[in-house]
Amino acid sequence: MKTIISCYLILATCCYSFAQKEKSSFIRKGLLRAQATISPGVLSEENASTISLHGNLEYYVANNVSFRGDSYYFLHSRFENGINPLHFNHSVFSGASYHFKTKSHFDPYLAIEPGISFTELIMNPCPDGAECLVGPIYGDRAINPLISSAFGFNFYFERWFHLFGETRYIYGKHLSNAPYPLSLSELRFSFGLGFNLNLIRKKE
């Protein structure tokens, strides 16, 4: 986790330093951006790590406000005690972002997004590397309400591409029958290269 945060801070610092040299702003109404990346996470109350495939689509309805949707496809989780009760935890979010105005292509923002997760637990998990006498028995699948907040940045260094970095906090609980209540509260980190397009021509 410390490595992820360090990489995120280094990336943000480099982008911000380079952005000071830019004279014109690329961020305005009509900007459409999209991204896809691998997103590591930490289940804050369960001492577990996760990996998800993160996709995002966002449209700027004003120079500093955008509507966005995010989806996470669960790939893997690892619990510190070696027993993994989580079969999958897919999630989708939709909400709005506020973008702090700058005089460059650097685009810091804050987002609020409610969402839902699709979860299923393993009722008789085995320790990692162990062989169970009985195969995995899965619990009832559940749809769980979530609330999330995110902060991050975009840096538009080309007409079609941008760098991004984001930290998201998710709050929620698994709402189905389970051997014990499972918290879905999680920190997720995303960074990489995204794509963008201005749909509204700038007036001269």
Contacts in CASP RR format, 6 or more apart in sequence:
PFRMAT RR
TARGET T0000
AUTHOR 0000-0000-0000
METHOD contacts of the structure
MODEL  1
MKTIISCYLILATCCYSFAQKEKSSFIRKGLLRAQATISPGVLSEENAST
ISLHGNLEYYVANNVSFRGDSYYFLHSRFENGINPLHFNHSVFSGASYHF
KTKSHFDPYLAIEPGISFTELIMNPCPDGAECLVGPIYGDRAINPLISSA
FGFNFYFERWFHLFGETRYIYGKHLSNAPYPLSLSELRFSFGLGFNLNLI
RKKE
1 42 0 8 1.000
1 187 0 8 1.000
4 40 0 8 1.000
4 189 0 8 1.000
5 189 0 8 1.000
7 191 0 8 1.000
8 165 0 8 1.000
8 167 0 8 1.000
8 189 0 8 1.000
8 191 0 8 1.000
11 163 0 8 1.000
11 165 0 8 1.000
11 191 0 8 1.000
12 152 0 8 1.000
12 153 0 8 1.000
12 165 0 8 1.000
15 106 0 8 1.000
15 153 0 8 1.000
15 155 0 8 1.000
15 163 0 8 1.000
16 106 0 8 1.000
16 153 0 8 1.000
18 155 0 8 1.000
18 157 0 8 1.000
19 102 0 8 1.000
19 104 0 8 1.000
19 105 0 8 1.000
19 106 0 8 1.000
19 155 0 8 1.000
20 104 0 8 1.000
21 104 0 8 1.000
22 103 0 8 1.000
22 104 0 8 1.000
22 105 0 8 1.000
22 106 0 8 1.000
23 103 0 8 1.000
23 104 0 8 1.000
25 102 0 8 1.000
25 103 0 8 1.000
25 104 0 8 1.000
25 105 0 8 1.000
26 105 0 8 1.000
26 156 0 8 1.000
26 198 0 8 1.000
27 60 0 8 1.000
27 63 0 8 1.000
27 99 0 8 1.000
27 102 0 8 1.000
27 105 0 8 1.000
27 107 0 8 1.000
27 154 0 8 1.000
27 156 0 8 1.000
28 60 0 8 1.000
28 63 0 8 1.000
28 198 0 8 1.000
28 200 0 8 1.000
28 202 0 8 1.000
29 60 0 8 1.000
29 61 0 8 1.000
29 62 0 8 1.000
29 63 0 8 1.000
29 200 0 8 1.000
30 59 0 8 1.000
30 60 0 8 1.000
30 61 0 8 1.000
30 198 0 8 1.000
30 199 0 8 1.000
30 200 0 8 1.000
31 59 0 8 1.000
31 60 0 8 1.000
31 66 0 8 1.000
31 196 0 8 1.000
31 197 0 8 1.000
31 198 0 8 1.000
31 199 0 8 1.000
32 57 0 8 1.000
32 58 0 8 1.000
32 59 0 8 1.000
32 60 0 8 1.000
32 196 0 8 1.000
32 197 0 8 1.000
32 198 0 8 1.000
32 199 0 8 1.000
33 56 0 8 1.000
33 57 0 8 1.000
33 58 0 8 1.000
33 154 0 8 1.000
33 162 0 8 1.000
33 194 0 8 1.000
33 195 0 8 1.000
33 196 0 8 1.000
33 197 0 8 1.000
34 55 0 8 1.000
34 56 0 8 1.000
34 57 0 8 1.000
34 58 0 8 1.000
34 194 0 8 1.000
34 195 0 8 1.000
34 196 0 8 1.000
35 54 0 8 1.000
35 55 0 8 1.000
35 56 0 8 1.000
35 164 0 8 1.000
35 190 0 8 1.000
35 192 0 8 1.000
35 193 0 8 1.000
35 194 0 8 1.000
35 195 0 8 1.000
36 53 0 8 1.000
36 54 0 8 1.000
36 55 0 8 1.000
36 56 0 8 1.000
36 194 0 8 1.000
37 53 0 8 1.000
37 54 0 8 1.000
37 55 0 8 1.000
37 190 0 8 1.000
37 191 0 8 1.000
37 192 0 8 1.000
38 51 0 8 1.000
38 52 0 8 1.000
38 53 0 8 1.000
38 54 0 8 1.000
38 75 0 8 1.000
39 51 0 8 1.000
39 52 0 8 1.000
39 53 0 8 1.000
39 54 0 8 1.000
39 72 0 8 1.000
39 188 0 8 1.000
39 189 0 8 1.000
39 190 0 8 1.000
40 49 0 8 1.000
40 50 0 8 1.000
40 51 0 8 1.000
40 188 0 8 1.000
40 189 0 8 1.000
41 49 0 8 1.000
41 50 0 8 1.000
41 51 0 8 1.000
41 52 0 8 1.000
41 186 0 8 1.000
41 187 0 8 1.000
41 188 0 8 1.000
41 189 0 8 1.000
42 48 0 8 1.000
42 49 0 8 1.000
42 50 0 8 1.000
42 186 0 8 1.000
42 187 0 8 1.000
43 49 0 8 1.000
43 50 0 8 1.000
43 77 0 8 1.000
43 183 0 8 1.000
43 184 0 8 1.000
43 185 0 8 1.000
43 186 0 8 1.000
44 183 0 8 1.000
44 185 0 8 1.000
44 186 0 8 1.000
44 187 0 8 1.000
45 183 0 8 1.000
45 185 0 8 1.000
46 79 0 8 1.000
46 182 0 8 1.000
46 183 0 8 1.000
47 79 0 8 1.000
47 80 0 8 1.000
47 81 0 8 1.000
48 77 0 8 1.000
48 78 0 8 1.000
48 79 0 8 1.000
48 80 0 8 1.000
48 84 0 8 1.000
48 86 0 8 1.000
49 77 0 8 1.000
49 78 0 8 1.000
50 74 0 8 1.000
50 75 0 8 1.000
50 76 0 8 1.000
50 77 0 8 1.000
50 78 0 8 1.000
50 86 0 8 1.000
50 89 0 8 1.000
50 186 0 8 1.000
50 188 0 8 1.000
51 75 0 8 1.000
51 76 0 8 1.000
51 77 0 8 1.000
52 72 0 8 1.000
52 73 0 8 1.000
52 74 0 8 1.000
52 75 0 8 1.000
52 89 0 8 1.000
52 91 0 8 1.000
52 188 0 8 1.000
53 72 0 8 1.000
53 73 0 8 1.000
53 75 0 8 1.000
54 70 0 8 1.000
54 71 0 8 1.000
54 72 0 8 1.000
54 188 0 8 1.000
54 190 0 8 1.000
55 70 0 8 1.000
55 71 0 8 1.000
55 72 0 8 1.000
56 68 0 8 1.000
56 69 0 8 1.000
56 70 0 8 1.000
56 71 0 8 1.000
56 190 0 8 1.000
57 68 0 8 1.000
57 69 0 8 1.000
58 66 0 8 1.000
58 67 0 8 1.000
58 68 0 8 1.000
58 69 0 8 1.000
58 97 0 8 1.000
59 66 0 8 1.000
59 67 0 8 1.000
59 68 0 8 1.000
60 66 0 8 1.000
60 99 0 8 1.000
61 67 0 8 1.000
63 99 0 8 1.000
63 101 0 8 1.000
64 98 0 8 1.000
64 99 0 8 1.000
64 100 0 8 1.000
64 101 0 8 1.000
65 96 0 8 1.000
65 97 0 8 1.000
65 98 0 8 1.000
65 99 0 8 1.000
66 96 0 8 1.000
66 97 0 8 1.000
66 99 0 8 1.000
66 109 0 8 1.000
67 94 0 8 1.000
67 95 0 8 1.000
67 96 0 8 1.000
67 97 0 8 1.000
68 94 0 8 1.000
68 95 0 8 1.000
68 96 0 8 1.000
68 97 0 8 1.000
68 111 0 8 1.000
68 113 0 8 1.000
69 92 0 8 1.000
69 93 0 8 1.000
69 94 0 8 1.000
69 95 0 8 1.000
69 113 0 8 1.000
70 92 0 8 1.000
70 93 0 8 1.000
70 94 0 8 1.000
70 113 0 8 1.000
71 90 0 8 1.000
71 91 0 8 1.000
71 92 0 8 1.000
71 93 0 8 1.000
72 90 0 8 1.000
72 91 0 8 1.000
72 92 0 8 1.000
72 188 0 8 1.000
73 90 0 8 1.000
74 88 0 8 1.000
74 89 0 8 1.000
74 90 0 8 1.000
74 91 0 8 1.000
77 84 0 8 1.000
77 86 0 8 1.000
77 89 0 8 1.000
78 84 0 8 1.000
78 128 0 8 1.000
79 85 0 8 1.000
79 86 0 8 1.000
82 127 0 8 1.000
82 128 0 8 1.000
83 125 0 8 1.000
83 126 0 8 1.000
83 127 0 8 1.000
83 128 0 8 1.000
84 122 0 8 1.000
84 125 0 8 1.000
84 128 0 8 1.000
85 121 0 8 1.000
85 122 0 8 1.000
85 123 0 8 1.000
85 125 0 8 1.000
85 178 0 8 1.000
85 179 0 8 1.000
85 182 0 8 1.000
86 119 0 8 1.000
86 121 0 8 1.000
86 122 0 8 1.000
86 182 0 8 1.000
87 119 0 8 1.000
87 120 0 8 1.000
87 121 0 8 1.000
87 122 0 8 1.000
87 136 0 8 1.000
87 138 0 8 1.000
87 139 0 8 1.000
88 118 0 8 1.000
88 119 0 8 1.000
88 120 0 8 1.000
89 117 0 8 1.000
89 118 0 8 1.000
89 119 0 8 1.000
89 184 0 8 1.000
90 117 0 8 1.000
90 118 0 8 1.000
90 119 0 8 1.000
91 115 0 8 1.000
91 116 0 8 1.000
91 117 0 8 1.000
91 118 0 8 1.000
91 146 0 8 1.000
91 170 0 8 1.000
92 115 0 8 1.000
92 116 0 8 1.000
93 113 0 8 1.000
93 114 0 8 1.000
93 115 0 8 1.000
93 146 0 8 1.000
93 148 0 8 1.000
94 113 0 8 1.000
94 114 0 8 1.000
94 115 0 8 1.000
95 111 0 8 1.000
95 112 0 8 1.000
95 113 0 8 1.000
95 114 0 8 1.000
96 111 0 8 1.000
96 112 0 8 1.000
96 113 0 8 1.000
97 109 0 8 1.000
97 110 0 8 1.000
97 111 0 8 1.000
97 150 0 8 1.000
98 109 0 8 1.000
98 110 0 8 1.000
98 111 0 8 1.000
99 107 0 8 1.000
99 108 0 8 1.000
99 109 0 8 1.000
100 108 0 8 1.000
100 109 0 8 1.000
100 110 0 8 1.000
102 108 0 8 1.000
105 155 0 8 1.000
105 156 0 8 1.000
105 157 0 8 1.000
105 162 0 8 1.000
106 153 0 8 1.000
106 154 0 8 1.000
106 155 0 8 1.000
107 153 0 8 1.000
107 154 0 8 1.000
107 155 0 8 1.000
107 156 0 8 1.000
107 162 0 8 1.000
108 151 0 8 1.000
108 152 0 8 1.000
108 153 0 8 1.000
109 151 0 8 1.000
109 152 0 8 1.000
109 153 0 8 1.000
109 154 0 8 1.000
110 149 0 8 1.000
110 150 0 8 1.000
110 151 0 8 1.000
110 152 0 8 1.000
111 149 0 8 1.000
111 150 0 8 1.000
111 151 0 8 1.000
112 148 0 8 1.000
112 149 0 8 1.000
113 147 0 8 1.000
113 148 0 8 1.000
113 149 0 8 1.000
113 150 0 8 1.000
114 145 0 8 1.000
114 146 0 8 1.000
114 147 0 8 1.000
114 148 0 8 1.000
115 145 0 8 1.000
115 146 0 8 1.000
115 147 0 8 1.000
115 148 0 8 1.000
116 143 0 8 1.000
116 144 0 8 1.000
116 145 0 8 1.000
116 146 0 8 1.000
117 143 0 8 1.000
117 144 0 8 1.000
117 146 0 8 1.000
117 172 0 8 1.000
117 184 0 8 1.000
118 141 0 8 1.000
118 142 0 8 1.000
118 143 0 8 1.000
119 141 0 8 1.000
119 142 0 8 1.000
119 144 0 8 1.000
119 174 0 8 1.000
119 176 0 8 1.000
119 184 0 8 1.000
120 138 0 8 1.000
120 139 0 8 1.000
120 140 0 8 1.000
120 141 0 8 1.000
120 142 0 8 1.000
120 176 0 8 1.000
121 138 0 8 1.000
121 139 0 8 1.000
121 174 0 8 1.000
121 176 0 8 1.000
121 178 0 8 1.000
121 179 0 8 1.000
121 182 0 8 1.000
122 136 0 8 1.000
122 137 0 8 1.000
122 138 0 8 1.000
122 139 0 8 1.000
123 136 0 8 1.000
123 137 0 8 1.000
123 138 0 8 1.000
123 139 0 8 1.000
123 178 0 8 1.000
123 179 0 8 1.000
124 132 0 8 1.000
124 134 0 8 1.000
124 135 0 8 1.000
124 136 0 8 1.000
124 137 0 8 1.000
125 136 0 8 1.000
126 132 0 8 1.000
126 136 0 8 1.000
139 176 0 8 1.000
139 177 0 8 1.000
139 178 0 8 1.000
140 176 0 8 1.000
140 177 0 8 1.000
141 176 0 8 1.000
142 174 0 8 1.000
142 175 0 8 1.000
142 176 0 8 1.000
143 175 0 8 1.000
144 172 0 8 1.000
144 173 0 8 1.000
144 174 0 8 1.000
144 175 0 8 1.000
144 184 0 8 1.000
145 172 0 8 1.000
146 170 0 8 1.000
146 171 0 8 1.000
146 172 0 8 1.000
146 184 0 8 1.000
147 170 0 8 1.000
147 171 0 8 1.000
147 172 0 8 1.000
148 168 0 8 1.000
148 169 0 8 1.000
148 170 0 8 1.000
148 171 0 8 1.000
149 168 0 8 1.000
149 169 0 8 1.000
150 166 0 8 1.000
150 167 0 8 1.000
150 168 0 8 1.000
150 169 0 8 1.000
151 166 0 8 1.000
151 167 0 8 1.000
152 164 0 8 1.000
152 165 0 8 1.000
152 166 0 8 1.000
152 167 0 8 1.000
153 164 0 8 1.000
153 165 0 8 1.000
153 166 0 8 1.000
154 162 0 8 1.000
154 163 0 8 1.000
154 164 0 8 1.000
154 165 0 8 1.000
155 162 0 8 1.000
155 163 0 8 1.000
155 164 0 8 1.000
156 162 0 8 1.000
156 196 0 8 1.000
157 163 0 8 1.000
160 195 0 8 1.000
160 196 0 8 1.000
160 197 0 8 1.000
161 193 0 8 1.000
161 194 0 8 1.000
161 195 0 8 1.000
161 196 0 8 1.000
162 193 0 8 1.000
162 194 0 8 1.000
162 195 0 8 1.000
162 196 0 8 1.000
163 191 0 8 1.000
163 192 0 8 1.000
163 193 0 8 1.000
163 194 0 8 1.000
164 190 0 8 1.000
164 191 0 8 1.000
164 192 0 8 1.000
164 193 0 8 1.000
164 194 0 8 1.000
165 189 0 8 1.000
165 190 0 8 1.000
165 191 0 8 1.000
165 192 0 8 1.000
166 189 0 8 1.000
166 190 0 8 1.000
166 191 0 8 1.000
167 187 0 8 1.000
167 188 0 8 1.000
167 189 0 8 1.000
168 187 0 8 1.000
168 188 0 8 1.000
168 189 0 8 1.000
168 190 0 8 1.000
169 185 0 8 1.000
169 186 0 8 1.000
169 187 0 8 1.000
170 184 0 8 1.000
170 185 0 8 1.000
170 186 0 8 1.000
170 187 0 8 1.000
170 188 0 8 1.000
171 184 0 8 1.000
171 185 0 8 1.000
172 183 0 8 1.000
172 184 0 8 1.000
172 185 0 8 1.000
173 181 0 8 1.000
173 182 0 8 1.000
173 183 0 8 1.000
173 184 0 8 1.000
173 185 0 8 1.000
174 181 0 8 1.000
174 182 0 8 1.000
174 183 0 8 1.000
174 184 0 8 1.000
END
